[in-house]
């Protein structure tokens, strides 16, 4: 049985002996610094090189795609490192072995999570819980309380969706906010954007708010208040990762909202990546160019989805797991463009089209046509009805 193992704040052991000072000199000694001090420019690079050397000395190899990820195939241990926070997954006895090796190098505090150990722990302000059904991951909901307090909306009425079905219901003028209100807007939008990393229900809202970060307009505060009313009734969003058999493939769902942005007429790409039934990645992104057709918008979304899917597939291969890649879309025209040979009559899509055709053939990617009703990436492209919104979240394990 595997158990998650968390290290908190590992620090290198450094002992400094100061020279005896001559009282006649006034106690002013200056000397060269042999090690980088915390907060200096070179400190992060030196710390990373130190950790990298320690991990490789103990039989770990670093992942090419993610420098902070290490794997020991012989002992079947995976490690993720963010600065001085270590998250280690493996058999209890193997993890205990690694703990002893790390204690030889660092001063550490450790917490075990597993069937016979502690059931809950915090890692990078995310709460990880071990349950009989599986593992749950929840982002820090202190930001919800901060938003309610900052906007004076502790007693507001809650809503079931973060955006209205018709976005024109929120009126935005062309006049800029004053500096003070703009600062409050940016701070709140950044907070919502941070929460959206772990909450797919906030992805579309976060993307729309980010469009006004450089120059907030009068009326943009209505967006914030709408989201806060949603967070009032839904302060928590938990990712449930139930125990499952070893998955055989990575599933990517993609969708696009053609010309959905009323100002620029750009389209939105939305996508999810799941390992079995576990959601491991999601995004909502405004496309860089104006798509001239719904097929082009869907193709842009497919390029983004397949690129991200190949990244996850390559990462799994470094872990020693060779998984197939499946891509699901509800657009028949997108599937046709991907599976045909050559560019045909749509020559303005040649570069993306030929790349994606080559990627599908080279990596043996399976392209599937799925009904729109079960394509949960639809949640990440535009505002949905309450029923669709809740159904999509349920299918994503939230």
C-alpha positions as CSV (number, residue, x, y, z in Angstrom):
1,X,0.0,0.0,0.0
2,X,1.4,3.4,-1.0
3,X,1.3,6.3,1.4
4,X,1.9,10.0,0.8
5,X,4.8,11.5,2.8
6,X,5.3,15.2,3.3
7,X,8.4,17.1,4.3
8,X,7.9,20.6,5.5
9,X,10.7,23.2,5.2
10,X,13.8,21.2,4.8
11,X,16.9,23.4,5.5
12,X,20.6,22.8,4.8
13,X,22.7,22.4,7.9
14,X,25.2,25.3,8.0
15,X,27.6,26.0,10.8
16,X,29.5,29.3,10.9
17,X,32.4,30.0,13.2
18,X,33.1,33.8,13.6
19,X,36.7,34.9,14.1
20,X,37.6,36.4,17.5
21,X,37.4,40.1,17.2
22,X,40.0,42.6,18.4
23,X,38.3,45.1,20.8
24,X,40.6,47.8,19.6
25,X,39.3,47.6,16.0
26,X,35.7,48.5,17.2
27,X,34.3,45.0,16.4
28,X,34.0,45.7,12.6
29,X,35.0,42.6,10.7
30,X,34.3,42.0,7.0
31,X,34.9,38.7,5.3
32,X,33.9,36.8,2.1
33,X,30.7,34.8,2.1
34,X,31.2,31.2,0.9
35,X,27.5,30.3,0.8
36,X,24.6,32.2,-0.6
37,X,22.4,33.8,2.0
38,X,18.6,33.4,2.0
39,X,17.0,36.0,-0.3
40,X,20.0,36.7,-2.5
41,X,19.8,36.2,-6.2
42,X,21.9,33.1,-6.4
43,X,20.3,31.3,-3.5
44,X,17.5,29.5,-5.5
45,X,19.9,28.2,-8.0
46,X,22.4,27.0,-5.4
47,X,19.5,25.4,-3.4
48,X,18.2,23.6,-6.4
49,X,21.7,22.3,-7.3
50,X,22.1,21.1,-3.7
51,X,18.8,19.2,-3.7
52,X,19.5,17.8,-7.2
53,X,22.9,16.4,-6.1
54,X,21.4,14.9,-2.9
55,X,18.6,13.2,-4.9
56,X,20.9,11.8,-7.6
57,X,23.3,10.5,-4.9
58,X,20.4,8.4,-3.6
59,X,19.6,6.8,-6.9
60,X,16.9,9.3,-8.2
61,X,16.7,10.6,-11.7
62,X,15.2,14.0,-12.4
63,X,12.4,14.4,-14.9
64,X,13.3,16.4,-18.1
65,X,9.9,18.1,-18.4
66,X,9.5,18.9,-14.7
67,X,12.8,19.8,-13.0
68,X,11.3,19.5,-9.5
69,X,10.1,15.9,-10.0
70,X,12.3,12.9,-9.3
71,X,11.8,9.1,-9.5
72,X,13.6,6.1,-8.2
73,X,12.5,3.1,-10.4
74,X,14.4,0.6,-8.3
75,X,12.5,1.5,-5.1
76,X,9.4,2.8,-6.8
77,X,9.4,6.2,-5.2
78,X,8.2,9.5,-6.7
79,X,9.1,12.9,-5.3
80,X,7.8,16.3,-6.1
81,X,9.8,19.3,-4.7
82,X,8.7,22.9,-4.5
83,X,11.5,25.0,-3.0
84,X,11.9,23.3,0.4
85,X,8.6,21.4,0.5
86,X,9.0,17.7,-0.4
87,X,6.0,15.4,-1.3
88,X,7.0,11.8,-1.5
89,X,4.9,8.9,-2.7
90,X,5.8,5.2,-2.2
91,X,5.8,2.2,0.0
92,X,6.1,3.1,3.7
93,X,9.4,1.3,4.2
94,X,11.0,2.8,1.1
95,X,9.8,6.3,2.1
96,X,11.3,5.7,5.6
97,X,14.6,4.8,3.9
98,X,14.5,8.1,2.0
99,X,13.7,10.1,5.1
100,X,16.8,8.8,6.8
101,X,18.9,9.7,3.8
102,X,17.5,13.2,3.7
103,X,18.0,13.7,7.5
104,X,21.7,13.2,6.9
105,X,21.7,16.3,4.7
106,X,18.9,18.5,6.0
107,X,17.0,19.6,9.1
108,X,13.5,18.4,8.4
109,X,10.0,18.0,9.8
110,X,8.0,15.1,8.4
111,X,4.4,13.9,8.3
112,X,3.1,10.6,7.1
113,X,-0.3,10.2,5.4
114,X,-1.8,6.8,4.8
115,X,-4.0,4.0,5.9
116,X,-2.2,3.5,9.2
117,X,-1.0,7.1,9.6
118,X,-2.3,10.6,9.7
119,X,-5.4,11.2,7.5
120,X,-4.9,14.8,6.6
121,X,-2.0,17.1,5.7
122,X,-1.4,20.5,4.1
123,X,1.0,20.8,1.1
124,X,1.5,24.2,-0.6
125,X,-1.7,25.4,1.2
126,X,-3.7,22.5,-0.3
127,X,-5.4,20.1,2.0
128,X,-4.8,16.4,1.1
129,X,-7.0,13.8,2.8
130,X,-6.7,10.1,2.8
131,X,-10.2,8.4,3.0
132,X,-11.6,4.9,2.6
133,X,-12.9,5.9,-0.9
134,X,-9.7,7.6,-2.1
135,X,-7.8,10.8,-1.8
136,X,-9.3,14.3,-1.8
137,X,-7.4,17.5,-2.7
138,X,-8.9,20.9,-1.7
139,X,-7.4,24.4,-2.2
140,X,-7.1,26.9,0.7
141,X,-10.6,28.5,1.1
142,X,-9.3,31.3,3.2
143,X,-9.4,33.4,0.0
144,X,-13.2,33.1,-0.1
145,X,-13.5,34.6,3.4
146,X,-11.1,37.3,2.5
147,X,-13.1,38.3,-0.6
148,X,-16.4,38.3,1.4
149,X,-14.8,40.5,4.0
150,X,-13.0,42.8,1.7
151,X,-16.2,43.6,-0.3
152,X,-18.5,43.7,2.7
153,X,-20.6,40.8,1.4
154,X,-20.6,38.4,4.4
155,X,-24.4,38.4,4.4
156,X,-25.0,38.4,0.7
157,X,-27.4,36.0,-1.0
158,X,-25.6,33.1,-2.7
159,X,-25.9,32.0,-6.4
160,X,-25.5,28.7,-8.2
161,X,-23.2,29.8,-11.0
162,X,-20.3,32.3,-11.1
163,X,-21.4,33.9,-14.4
164,X,-24.8,34.8,-15.8
165,X,-25.9,32.7,-18.8
166,X,-26.1,35.9,-20.9
167,X,-22.9,37.8,-20.3
168,X,-24.5,41.1,-21.5
169,X,-26.4,41.1,-18.2
170,X,-23.3,42.7,-16.7
171,X,-22.9,46.2,-18.1
172,X,-19.3,47.4,-18.6
173,X,-18.6,51.0,-19.7
174,X,-15.6,52.2,-21.7
175,X,-14.5,54.5,-18.8
176,X,-11.6,53.4,-16.6
177,X,-11.8,52.9,-12.9
178,X,-10.0,55.3,-10.6
179,X,-6.7,54.1,-9.2
180,X,-8.0,53.0,-5.8
181,X,-10.9,51.0,-7.2
182,X,-8.6,49.5,-9.9
183,X,-6.2,48.3,-7.2
184,X,-9.0,46.5,-5.3
185,X,-10.3,45.0,-8.5
186,X,-6.9,43.7,-9.5
187,X,-6.2,42.2,-6.1
188,X,-9.6,40.4,-6.1
189,X,-9.2,39.2,-9.7
190,X,-5.7,37.8,-8.9
191,X,-7.1,36.0,-5.8
192,X,-9.8,34.4,-8.0
193,X,-7.2,33.5,-10.6
194,X,-5.1,31.8,-7.9
195,X,-8.2,29.7,-6.7
196,X,-9.0,28.8,-10.3
197,X,-5.8,26.6,-10.4
198,X,-7.7,24.0,-8.3
199,X,-11.3,25.0,-9.1
200,X,-12.5,24.3,-12.7
201,X,-15.8,26.1,-11.7
202,X,-13.9,29.4,-11.6
203,X,-11.8,29.0,-14.8
204,X,-14.0,30.9,-17.2
205,X,-14.7,33.6,-14.7
206,X,-11.0,34.0,-14.0
207,X,-10.1,34.2,-17.7
208,X,-12.7,37.0,-18.2
209,X,-11.5,38.9,-15.2
210,X,-7.9,38.7,-16.4
211,X,-8.8,40.6,-19.6
212,X,-9.4,43.7,-17.5
213,X,-6.3,43.5,-15.3
214,X,-4.3,46.1,-17.2
215,X,-7.2,48.6,-17.5
216,X,-10.2,47.8,-15.3
217,X,-13.4,49.5,-16.5
218,X,-16.4,50.8,-14.6
219,X,-18.8,47.9,-14.1
220,X,-16.1,45.3,-13.8
221,X,-16.8,45.2,-10.1
222,X,-20.1,43.6,-11.0
223,X,-18.1,40.5,-12.2
224,X,-16.3,40.3,-8.9
225,X,-19.6,40.6,-6.9
226,X,-21.2,37.9,-9.0
227,X,-18.3,35.5,-8.3
228,X,-18.4,36.4,-4.6
229,X,-22.1,35.6,-4.4
230,X,-21.3,32.2,-6.0
231,X,-18.5,31.6,-3.5
232,X,-20.9,32.5,-0.7
233,X,-23.0,29.4,-1.5
234,X,-20.1,27.3,-2.7
235,X,-17.0,28.2,-0.6
236,X,-15.4,24.7,-1.2
237,X,-14.6,22.7,-4.3
238,X,-13.0,19.4,-3.6
239,X,-11.3,17.1,-6.1
240,X,-12.2,13.5,-5.3
241,X,-9.7,11.0,-6.6
242,X,-11.4,7.6,-5.8
243,X,-9.4,4.4,-5.7
244,X,-9.2,2.9,-9.2
245,X,-7.4,0.3,-11.2
246,X,-4.2,1.2,-13.0
247,X,-5.4,3.4,-15.9
248,X,-4.3,2.4,-19.4
249,X,-4.8,5.8,-21.1
250,X,-4.8,9.6,-20.6
251,X,-8.0,11.2,-21.6
252,X,-8.1,14.8,-23.0
253,X,-11.4,16.5,-23.6
254,X,-11.4,19.7,-25.7
255,X,-13.9,22.3,-26.7
256,X,-14.1,25.8,-28.2
257,X,-16.5,28.7,-27.9
258,X,-16.3,30.3,-31.4
259,X,-16.1,34.1,-31.3
260,X,-17.4,34.1,-27.8
261,X,-15.6,37.3,-26.8
262,X,-18.0,40.1,-27.7
263,X,-15.2,42.7,-28.0
264,X,-12.4,41.0,-29.9
265,X,-14.5,38.2,-31.4
266,X,-11.7,35.8,-30.3
267,X,-12.6,32.2,-29.4
268,X,-12.0,30.4,-26.1
269,X,-10.2,27.1,-25.8
270,X,-11.2,24.8,-22.9
271,X,-9.8,21.5,-22.0
272,X,-9.4,18.8,-19.3
273,X,-6.9,16.0,-18.8
274,X,-7.8,13.0,-16.8
275,X,-5.8,9.9,-15.7
276,X,-8.5,7.3,-15.5
277,X,-11.3,9.1,-13.6
278,X,-8.9,11.6,-11.9
279,X,-8.9,15.2,-13.2
280,X,-5.2,16.2,-13.1
281,X,-5.3,19.4,-15.3
282,X,-7.7,21.9,-16.8
283,X,-7.5,25.2,-18.6
284,X,-9.6,28.0,-20.1
285,X,-7.7,30.2,-22.5
286,X,-8.6,33.0,-25.0
287,X,-7.1,32.1,-28.4
288,X,-4.4,34.3,-29.9
289,X,-6.0,34.8,-33.3
290,X,-9.5,35.5,-34.6
291,X,-10.9,32.1,-35.9
292,X,-12.6,32.5,-39.2
293,X,-14.9,29.5,-38.7
294,X,-16.0,27.2,-35.9
295,X,-13.8,24.5,-37.4
296,X,-10.7,26.7,-37.0
297,X,-11.6,27.5,-33.4
298,X,-12.0,23.8,-32.6
299,X,-8.7,23.0,-34.4
300,X,-6.9,25.6,-32.2
301,X,-8.4,24.0,-29.1
302,X,-7.2,20.6,-30.4
303,X,-3.7,21.9,-30.9
304,X,-3.6,23.1,-27.3
305,X,-5.2,19.9,-25.9
306,X,-2.9,17.5,-27.8
307,X,0.2,19.6,-26.8
308,X,-0.7,19.4,-23.1
309,X,-1.7,15.7,-23.4
310,X,1.7,14.8,-24.9
311,X,3.4,16.6,-22.1
312,X,1.6,14.5,-19.5
313,X,2.2,11.4,-21.6
314,X,5.9,12.1,-21.7
315,X,6.0,12.7,-17.9
316,X,4.3,9.4,-17.3
317,X,6.9,7.7,-19.5
318,X,9.6,9.1,-17.3
319,X,7.8,7.5,-14.4
320,X,8.0,4.2,-16.3
321,X,4.4,4.1,-17.4
322,X,3.6,3.9,-21.1
323,X,0.0,5.2,-21.5
324,X,-2.1,5.7,-24.6
325,X,-3.5,9.1,-25.3
326,X,-7.2,9.6,-26.2
327,X,-8.6,13.0,-27.3
328,X,-12.4,13.6,-27.3
329,X,-14.2,16.4,-29.1
330,X,-17.8,17.1,-29.9
331,X,-17.0,18.8,-33.2
332,X,-17.2,16.5,-36.2
333,X,-15.3,19.0,-38.4
334,X,-12.4,19.1,-36.0
335,X,-12.1,15.3,-36.0
336,X,-12.2,15.3,-39.8
337,X,-9.5,17.9,-40.1
338,X,-7.2,16.0,-37.8
339,X,-7.7,12.6,-39.4
340,X,-7.4,13.7,-43.0
341,X,-4.1,13.8,-44.9
342,X,-2.9,17.3,-46.0
343,X,-4.5,20.7,-45.8
344,X,-7.1,20.4,-48.5
345,X,-8.8,23.8,-49.3
346,X,-8.1,25.4,-45.9
347,X,-4.6,26.5,-46.6
348,X,-4.5,29.2,-43.9
349,X,-4.5,26.4,-41.3
350,X,-1.6,24.5,-42.9
351,X,0.9,24.8,-40.1
352,X,-1.3,23.8,-37.3
353,X,-3.2,21.2,-39.3
354,X,-0.1,19.4,-40.6
355,X,1.5,19.5,-37.1
356,X,-1.5,18.0,-35.4
357,X,-1.9,15.3,-38.2
358,X,1.7,14.3,-37.7
359,X,1.5,14.3,-33.9
360,X,-1.6,12.0,-34.0
361,X,0.1,9.6,-36.4
362,X,3.5,9.6,-34.7
363,X,2.1,9.1,-31.2
364,X,-0.8,6.8,-32.1
365,X,-3.3,9.2,-30.6
366,X,-6.9,8.1,-30.7
367,X,-9.4,10.9,-31.7
368,X,-13.0,10.3,-30.5
369,X,-16.3,12.0,-31.3
370,X,-18.3,12.4,-28.1
371,X,-21.7,14.0,-27.4
372,X,-21.6,17.6,-26.3
373,X,-23.8,16.7,-23.3
374,X,-20.9,14.7,-21.7
375,X,-18.0,16.8,-22.9
376,X,-17.1,18.4,-19.6
377,X,-14.6,20.8,-21.2
378,X,-17.7,22.7,-22.3
379,X,-17.7,24.0,-18.7
380,X,-14.4,25.8,-19.5
381,X,-15.4,27.8,-22.5
382,X,-18.5,29.7,-21.6
383,X,-21.2,30.2,-19.0
384,X,-23.5,27.2,-18.5
385,X,-27.0,26.6,-17.1
386,X,-27.1,25.5,-13.5
387,X,-27.9,21.9,-14.5
388,X,-25.1,21.6,-17.1
389,X,-22.7,23.4,-14.7
390,X,-23.4,20.9,-11.9
391,X,-23.4,17.9,-14.2
392,X,-20.0,18.8,-15.7
393,X,-18.4,19.3,-12.3
394,X,-19.8,16.0,-11.1
395,X,-18.3,14.2,-14.1
396,X,-14.9,15.9,-13.3
397,X,-15.0,14.5,-9.8
398,X,-15.8,17.7,-8.0
